[in-house]
Every structure is written in C-alpha cells, then in structure tokens.
Amino acid sequence: MTRIRIGLIGLALLTGLSAPTATASAAAPPSPTTEEQRLDQAVPQEILRRSGFADDAPEFGQALHHARSYAQARRIVVREGSALWRRAVERAQGRGPAGGDLSRDDDRPLYWARLGMTREVRTWEPGFGLTDRQRDALLDRLERTSRGQSDIRYPGQGHLRRVLLTGFDPFTLDRDIRISNPSGATALALDGTVIETARGPARVEAAVFPVRWQDFAEGTVERTLRPYLPEVDLFTTVSQGRVGRFDVERTNGAWRGGFADNDNVGRTGTIPVTDPASQPQWTGTTLPYTAVVAARTGRFPVYDHTEVTEIPAGGTAPVVRPDGPTPGSTARAGAGGDYLSNEIAYRATLLRDRLGLHDTLPGGHVHTPVLQFGAGNTTEVTDPEFVRNRLDIIAQVRSIVAVSVGAAERRPG
C-alpha cells in the first residue's frame, strides 16, 4: 500500500468497551457503508459460497434478532466475532473443513464475511431500542474480535520468543473486486504458529487492520499494540507494496497523502496522534534489514528501501530523497509511501519509541509483492498462479520473520 506514484499497491484509546448508558430513545439504524455495499456484488458472493462462509452473516443476524437486551447482543457479538477469526485461521492453517474449492490460504472469505456481519449490526432494529453509542460499541467489539486484535496470547514463561505481526484487508476494490491482500493471508497463516529461528523457536501472534483512515485516527493501532510491545521480542507490520519485490521500509513519514480508503474517503495532512507537540516528522525501522536483504528468504528479491519525499528545511516544495530524509525536513512520504501502510508503520514505531523501546525492540514495516492473477485472467476469482503467488509470499514472510528474529536478539531494556 505504497504511494500512488510508485504504484497503486502499495494514542487515543477507543471507549465503549463496557455497556454504554442508554438514552431515552433509540436512533434509527444507519445505512450500510460504502465498503459494506460492495458485498452484494457477484464476486464477494462467489468467494463466500466457495469457501463455506456464506452462512456466517445470515446466522449471525438471526442470533442478533433473538437478543432481548444490549448485554445479550454484546455477548453474541463477542462470541461470533471471535469464532469468525478462529475459523478463518483454522481454515488457512489446514484444520477443519475447507468449506469449498477456494484455496485455504485465501484471506478474502474473512474480509467479506466480516462485512456481512458488520452490516447486520449496522442495520439491526431490535425491539428494545438501541442508541447510536451502543451500536458503535457493538461494531467496535465485532471489528476487534473478528480481526484477531483481542486474541493475541503468548504462552507464559518459557523459551519461546515472541513475535507480533499485522496485516491488512484487501483494498482498491472498485478497481478490481477480486483483490486479495497477501499481508492479511500471511496473518491468518502465521497466527499462533511457531517458527524455528537461529536463536530458537518463536511464537507468532497476528492481527489484521482495516483500510480506513478514520479507524487509524481513532487509535486502533495503538490500542491493539500497546499492551504487547513491551513484552514481545520483535514486531513487523506487513502490507502489499510493489510488483515483484519485498521492501524493508527504512523510514516512515508523518504524512497522509489523501488516497481513498475502502469507504472511498481520502485524508490529507499530518498523521493525527496524541501529544502532537512532540510528534516527529520521521520514525525509523529497527528491524535487521541488512541481514534480511542478504538472506535467501524466497523467490522474490528483498530490498532495503530508503527513498522518501520531504520538504527540506526552509523549503516549500517536495523533494525526493533516495537516501532518506535530511535534518529538519517535513515529511511528505515515507519509504513506504503516504497511505495506510506508511501510517501503521509510523504509528507502531512511534509507539515503540514513546514506550522507551527504540534501542531494545526490533520492529518496522515489510512490504510484500503485489499479489497478481495469472496472465489473461480478468474475470475469475482465482487461478493456479494466483494461489502460487500468495503461498510463495506467505512462505517468504515467514522466512523474513525467522531471519529477523535470528539476527536481532532483543536486549534487556
């Protein structure tokens, strides 16, 4: 998800975790979002049908229909959101029924099933009345549980190192509704797995984030990562980037470039964070990029990517810097661009630094290759080359994580 001119691919805590106080009257249910409205197209329905996820949203809607209180509805949302994430992980990792002929490594069934469930909550009209605040709280819980954000659990004391990995939903769906995101597929494939590294086994926990500016402004990244960064040995945010290559992004910029998100909303300006007075223009990776680039991790080349766009100190016009930012400059694009992949990298590494972990915690962003369909496939939802490309990307991310853990032992802080 890098800035568009490179290629179109690539700490405010939320409230509402407890039952909000009801007001005297319930508000009318809102309409489905732009993102949810795509669900009725033929491709999403085919993906759900061919993966066994077609009934998830309707059955969830029936369960909501029988709820007789907000508290009961909240329990249903938490239970079913968590179950959707676990089912998607199990399918991706070869456990349980495949549910259809769509390959198990596919991230799209989770994406479209989740949207069906959020649409059920958004348009639900219970007999007991539901306030806007209550509905928002239910949607928040559904997003968190169905994305694995509330399912991050490491074993107790032991020899396993701890890795935290994040991925993204599919995006640019109005250009091609069939799109899959290999970073989301990687999160499903690696969640809860143990990877062998040069320094011993490492347990990976993963979560997926939305491609929506507003969720990031509301602190979804910080809320999810804050409890775990002090405890893990390495973290990496992952997203889809450039064609035919991996990039370890060296520097992240504090700028939103305005490209439309999955709700067709654009945002331009400085990335909004808490305590903006102390906000830096740039943050940097602490991943062992030299070792990763030198290692044989898979069939795609891996680059230490350093280029940024800045307004130099005292200047007014943006300048591209191949070797990174110059002192006192203002960010206009990080190495990973100016979209949400740059933003998650910036937020995660800024959080690392604000927690005092810069010198002790390896962490940063990895861009995967663009996931491409086979030559000539402009209509089918899958093909053998598409599956091979996704499996190869997943395997190479696993290898990059293993090399990173092996080369970057966390030091006591």
N, C-alpha and C positions, 0 to 999 in steps of 0.2 A: 504494500500500500504506500508506494513512494509518490513523490510529487508528480504531477501530470506531465510536465515537460520531459521527465525521464522516461515515463511510460505509465499508462493508466493502470497500474497494478501496484503498483507499489511502492485544604485536605479536609475539605468539608465533609463530614460524615453524614450519611443519609439518616433521617429519622424514620419513624414508622415501624420499628421492629416489634413494638408492642401494640395492642389494640388501641386505635385512636378513639377519642371520645366522640360519640355520635352527636350530631346536631339534631334539631327538631324535625327536619325534613330531609329526605334523600334527594340528591341531584339526579337529573336524567342521565342515562348512560351515554358516554361519548361514542362517536363513530369509530370504526376501525381506523388504524393509522395507515399511511401510505404503504408502509412495509407489510402490514397485515393484509392489505387488499390484494397484493400480488398472489396470495395463497390460492385464489380461485382460478388461476390460470392452469392450463393443461399440464405443463411441466412439473410444477410442485405436486400436483395430484398424482402424477405418474410416479414421481420419486417416493412419495408416501406409500402408494399402493405396492410398489415393487420392493419395499423394504420392510413391510409389515407394520408401519407406523400410521396407517390411515385412520385407525380407530381411536388413537390416543386422545385427540382433541374432542371428538364427539362423546366418548365415555367420560372424559373429564367434565364436559359440560353437563352431562346427566348427573354426575355426582354433585356439582355445584347447585343444580336445580333442586336437589333434595336437602340442601343445607337450610337450617332453620335459624341460624344466628351467624353473626360475624365471626365469632370464635370457632364455630364449626367449619365455616368456609375457610378460615385461615389454616386449620388443621388439614383440610383437603388439599389446599394449595401446596403446603409444605410437603405433604406425603407424595403427591403426584408429581410435583416438580423434581423432587429428589429421585423418584422412581424413573422418570424420563432420562435424567442424566445417567443413572446407573445402567439402565437398559442400553443406552447408546454406547457407553463404554464397553459393556459386556459384548455387544454385537461387534464392535470394532476389534475387540481382542479375541474373537472366535468362540465366545461362550454363549450357550443358549441357541435358540433357533435363529436362522438368518432372516426368516420372515418373508423372503422373496429372492429374486435373482440379482438384485443390485449388490455389488460387491460390499463386503463387510467394512472395508476401510473408508466408506463414504461418510462424510460429515453432514451431508445435506438433509438426511431424514431428521436428525435432531433439530436443525435450524427450522425446517418447515413445520414440524410437529410443535415446537415451542411457540411459533407464531399462531398456530391454531389455538393453542391453549391461552395465550395472552388475549387473543380476540374473544374467546369465551368470557374471560374475566371482564374485559373492557365493555362488552355489550350486555352483560348479565343484568337482569332486573329482578332481584329477589323480592319476595313478598314482605320481608321485614324491613326493607329500606336500607340503602347503602349510601354513605356520604362519599364525596369526592376523595376525602383523605383516606377513608377506609379502602376504597377501590385502589387508590395509588399504593397503599401499603400491601395489598394482596398482589398487585402486579410486581412490586419490588421483591417480595418474597419468591414469587414464581420465577422471576429473572435470576435471582441469586441461586436458588436451588437447582434449577434446570441447566445452569451453566457450570456446575461444579464448584462454585465460589464458596459454598457453605459445606463442602465435602472434602476439604483439604485436611488430611490427618496423617501424621507421621507416627511411626512406632515410637515407643518410649526409649529409654536409654539403650544404647547398643552400638554396633559397629557400622551401621548403615549411614552413609552420608545422605544429605537431604537436598533435593533439587526442586525448585518451583518453576514451572513452565506455563506460559499463557499463549493462547491462540485467539483467532478472530472468526466471526461469522463470514459467510460469503458476502460479496459486495459488488457494486456496479451491475446490479441485477436487471436494470432497464436496458442495458446493452446486450446482455445475454442471461436470460432467466435460468439457464442450466448451470451457472457457475458454482463451483465448489472451492473451498479455501483450504489449501494443504496445511495451513497452520492449525485450523480447527480440527482437521483429521488427525494431525500429529498429537494434539492434546488428548483426543479420545484414545488413540493407540498407546500412548505412554502413561496415561493416568494410573497411578498405583503400581506401576511396574518397577522392577529392579534392574538397573543397568550395571554391567561389570565395567570397571574402570581401572586404570593403572594404580589407583590408590584404594581399591576395594569396591564393594558394591555400593550403589547409590539408588535411593528410592526417589522416584519422580512423582510429584503431585501436580495436577494440571487444572486449569480453568479456562473458560472461553469468554471473550468480551464482545459486546455489540459494536457495530459500526455506526455509532450515533454520537454526534458532538455533545448533545445535552447530557447524556449519561456520564460522560467524562467530566463535564463541568460540575456535575453534582457529586463527584468524588468516588465513583465506583472503583477506580483503580486503587486509590489509596485505602479505601475501606477494606478491600479484599486482601491487599498485600501487606498492610501494616502489621497485622498480628504475626506474620510468618517470617518477614525479612530478618529480624534479629535471631531467628532460630535455624535458618537454612544455611547450607554451605555454598550454594550457587543459585542464581536465578537467571532466566532468559525469557524475554518477551519475543514472540515469533509472529511474523506476518508474511503475506505474499508480496514479493517485490518485483524483480526484473526478470526478463526472459533468459532462461538458460544458465542462471548463476545464483549462488548464495552470496550474501554480503553480511559481514560482521560490521555493523554501523559504528563508526568510531565516536561520532559526536552528535548530540541531539539538540535541536533548537527550540526556543520558547515561542514558536510562531505557528498559527493556524492559517493555512493557505486558502481556505474557502471552498474546496471541492465538496460537492454534495454528498451527504451520507445516505444511509439506507432509507431514511424518511424524506429524501430529496431536500434536505436542509443544508445550507452551507454556513460556515462560520469563518470569519477572517479577523485576526488580531492576536494579541499576546495570549498564550495559553493561560486560562484563569486558574490560579492556585491560591491556597491560603497564604497569608503573610506576603503579599506581592512586593512589599518594600524590600524584602530580602531575596527576591526571586532572581536567579542568574539567567543570563541570556543563553548559556550553553551548559550542558552536562555531558559527561563522557562515560564510555564503557569501561568496565574493569574486568571484562572477560579476557582470557588469554588469547587474543586474536592472532598473535604471531604463531603460536602452537597450532591453533585451529587451521589457519591458512596453509601451514606446512604439512599437515597431516593428510593421509589418504582416507577421506571420510566417505567417498562415494563418487558417482559418475559426473556430478556437476562440479565445476570449478568454484572455489570459495575465495572471496576477496576481502581484504582489509580495506573497507570503503571509507575514504576520508573527506570527500568533497562536500562542501557546504555553500550556502548562499548567505551573504551578510551585507549589511550596510556598514561600511567601515567607520571607525570613529571620526567624527567631523564631516562625514559624507552624507549624501541624500539619496543616492541611487544604489540598488542592489548590485553586488559583485559576486561572481562565482569564484570560490577559493578551492582549488584542487587538494590542498594540503591541510584544510581545516581553518577555523576562524582566527582572525587576528585580534590582538588585545583591544578591548574597549568597543568591539563591534556589536551591532544589533542583529539578532537572528532573523533570517527570512526563510531558511530551510536548513534542517539538519542533514547529516549524511543520508538519513532515511527519508528525506523529503519534508513535506509540510502537512501531511494528512495524519490520520489517527494512529498509524504505526509509529511515526515520529513522536506523536503525543504520548502514547503509552510508554515508549522508551524514555522520554523526558520525565514523565511523572514517576515512573518506577525508580529511575536513577536519582532524581531529586529527592524522593522519599528515602532512598538508601543514604544519601548524603546528610539529610536532615536528621536521620536517626544515628548519625555518627559512625556509619559503617563503610565509608568510602575506601578506607585503607585495609579493610578486613574482609569485605564481601565481594566476590566476583559476580558481576551482573551487567547485563546490557541487552542489546537487541540483535536478532538474526533475521534477515530477510531470506525467504525461500525463493526458488524459481517460480515463475508463473506456471500454474497448472494448465496444460494445454490438451485439447482433444486431438484425436488422430486426424491426419490430413484428409480434408474433404468432408468431415463430419460437421455439419452446420445445424442439424436438427435433433439428432439422437441424444439422450441424456447421459449416455456412457458409451465407451468403446474400449477395446483392449489396451490401446496406447494410453488413453486417459487413466485407466486403472494402474498401468505400469508406472506412469509418471508419478502418480500420487504415492504409490508404495515405495518408489525409489526416494522420493523426497522425505517421506516419513523415516525411512531407514537411515538417510543421511543426517537428518536432525538428531536421531538417536546417537549416531556416531559423533557428531559435533558436541553433543552434551557429554558423552563419555570422555572425549579428548579434553574438554574444558574442565571437567572435574579432576581428571588426572594431572592436568598441568597447573591448576590453580587451587591448591590446598588453602582452605580458609585459615587465617591466622587468628589467634585469640585477640579480641578487641577489648 
